[in-house]
């Protein structure tokens, strides 16, 4: 297996295993985490140099190194079918009882599926997108703290939204999984909760700050994520009050939209 340095320097598409892809993902998370930790005291030039280096590495992974896990042939936007199929209504109790016994064999069998139908690839895709959100959230905080040009803030907001949309698309693909793959996706709930929560936070901020004309999109994304959390995630892994906040944000945004429409009609 090549070193991580060789992986990031390699040209062209490669075909890493799910295990190798997870190692690459963890290394990117560590780089991003260390970057965020140092952002409070790091000089502006050094901060942006590291920021763009990590951003480039993420793009390289998405488009080249891990393309077989990242590329989607049929993902839907956040307004698409919220009533997607499958056995995701399996209750948490029975799911928890069977989780540990079948995990290893079922995960091994999933690795032969196309990326859109491979629960492990979907989890990798979601976590890479969550790393992207974290990277650009740090950039947004830097811009606001140092009063840098607004164009940098707009770019960060746009990239956060794109990454959050990627998470939602992967969740929708997960909802369409059938047979044992849907069960595997549920078994990965501890690896899904962080990206799903991260995408929710992007939506919360977007609704509060009215980032562009995207309220309907943020509401649709929150509805998809909240429903998926209830279906896929063990309640013990969900932050207290998170789903309540999502429901309240959706209700508030919908009420504001009704009032706005009423004012236009008058």
N, C-alpha and C positions, 0 to 999 in steps of 0.2 A: 504494500500500500504506500503510495507517495506521501511525502510530508505535506502538512497544511500549506507551507510556503509554495511547494510545487503545484498544489491544487489551484491556488489562487493565481499563479503565474501561467498556468496551462492555457493553451489556445484551443479553440474548438470545443465541441460538445463532448462530454464524457458520460459514463454510465455508472455512477457510484451506487453501491447497494444502499438499502434503507439505513443500515447501521452507519455506513460511511457518511451518508447525508446528515444523519443526526449528529455525528462528530463535528462536521463542518458547521452545522447550525449552532451548536453549543459554542464553538470557537468564535463565531460572529456575535453571539449574545455576550460573551465575556468581553470582547473588544468594545462593544457598545456600552456595556455596563461600566467598564473602567473609564471610558470617554465621558459618560454622564457624571460619574463621581468626580472627575477632575475638572468639569466644566465651570464650577463655581470660582475656581482660582486660576484657571488657565488663561494665558494671554490670548487675545482675539485671533491673531494669526495662527497660533498653534491649534486652537480649537477648530477653526475652519479647515485647516489642513487635515486634521484627523477626521473631521466630519465627512469631507469629500472622499477621503480614502476608504472609509467604511461604506459610504454610499456606493462607491465604485465596486467594492467587493460584493455588496449585496446584489447589485445589478449583474455582475459577472456570474454569480451563483444562479440567479433567476434565469438568465438568458443562455448560459453555457454550461457551467459545471453541474448544476442540479436541474437542468431543463426538463429532464424526463420526469421529475417529481413535481415541477412547478407549472408546466404548461397545461392549459385547460382547453379541451376541444368543445366543451358544451356548457360552460358555466353561465348562470343567469344573473341578471342584475338584481338589485335589492327589491325591486317592485315585482319581480317574477314570482311564480307560484309559491305562495306561502302554505299551500295545502298539499305539498309534495308528499309522495308516497311513503310507504315502508312501515317497518315494525318499530319505529322510534317511540311508540306509545308504551313500550314495555316499562313496567313500573320499576322504580328504583330498588325496591326490596329484593325482587327476584333477580334483577340484574346484578346486584351486589353479591348475592349468594353464589351465582355461577361464574363470577368474573375471574377469580384466581385460578380455578381449575382448568379453564379452557384457553387462557390467555396465550400461552406459548405456542401451542399447535395452531390456533386460529390466526395469530399474527404471522407465523411462518407461511401459511397458505395464502395470505393476502398479498404477498410480495410479487406474485406473478400477474396481478391485475394491472390494466392501464391506469395511469396516474389519477384520472377522474374517478376511477372505481376502487382505488387502493386507499384504505383508511389511513395507513401510515403516511403515504404521500400527501394526503389532505392535511394531516396534522402538521407535517413539516412545512407545507405551504402556509398554513395559518400562523405558525410560529415565526417564520421568516418575515411575514407581513407585520407581525407584532413588533419584531425588532426594528423594522423600518419606521413604524409609528414612534417607537421610543427614541430613535435617532433624531427624527424631525421634530418631536416634541422638545427635545433638548435644544435644538437649533432655534425653535420658536421662543423658548424661555431666554436664550442668549440674546436674541434680537430685542425682546421686550426689556430685558434688564439693562442693556447697553444702548437702547434707543437707536438701533441700526436701521438702515433703509427699509421701508415698508415692503419693498419687493421681496426681500428675504423672508419676511413673515408670510407673505402670500404664497411663496413657493413651498414653505414648510407646511402650511395649512393644506394646500393642494395635495401634497405627497402623503400627508396623514390620512386624508380622506380617501385617496386611491388605495392605500394599504388597508384601511378599514373595510373598504368595499371588497377587496380581495378576500379578506377573512369571511365576510358575509357570503360571498360566492362559494367559498369552500364549504361553509356550513350547509348551504343549500345542496351542494353536491353530496355531502354526507347524509342529508335527509333522503336522498334518492337511492342510497345504497340498499341492496336487498340481501336476503339470505344471511350467511354468517358475517358478511362484511359490515352490516349495520350493527351487529353485536360487537364486533371489534372496535368500531368507531366509538361506541358507548364505553367500552373498556379503556379507551384512551382518554377518558374525561379529565384526568389530572393534567394531561398535556394540552387539552382544549380550553380549559377555563381561563388561562392567562390571555391568550389571543382574543377570546370572546369578550372578556372584561375590558381589554385594551380598546377594542373596537367600540364598545359601549361608551367608554370615556371620550372618544373622539366625537361621538354623536351628542353626548351631553354638552361638551364644549361648543359644538357647532350650533346647537339650539340656543344656548345662553348668549353667545356672541353674534348670532345671526350671520354666520360665515357664508356669504353669497346667498343665492336664492335657492337654498337646498333643504328647507325645512321638511318638505314632504319626503325627501330621500332619507334624511336622518330618522324620521319617524318610522318609515318602512324598515330601515335597517334595525332599529331598536326592537320593533315588533318581531322580526325574524330571530334576532339574537335572544330575546327574552323567552320566546317559545322553545327555541332549541336548547337553552339552558335547562328549562323544565323537563324536556324530554331526554337529554343526554347526560346531564351533569348530576352527580351525587349532591344533594343539598348541603352536605357538610363542606363541600369544596367551594360553595358560592359565598362571596362576601356578604355579611349581614346587611340587609336593607338594599342590596343592589337591584334586585328585581322590583322592589317597591319603587325605587327611584326611577327605574326605566318606565314603569307603568304610569307614574305621576308625570314624567317628562312628556310621554306620548299624549296623555290626556290634556296637559297644559298646552302643548303645541296645537292639538286639534281644536281646542276651544278658541285659541288665538286666531286660527285660520277661519273658523266660523264667524267670529266677530269682524275680522277683516273683510270677509265676503259680504257680511251684512252691511258694513259701512259703504262698500262699493255699490251695493244694490240701492242704498238710499240716495 
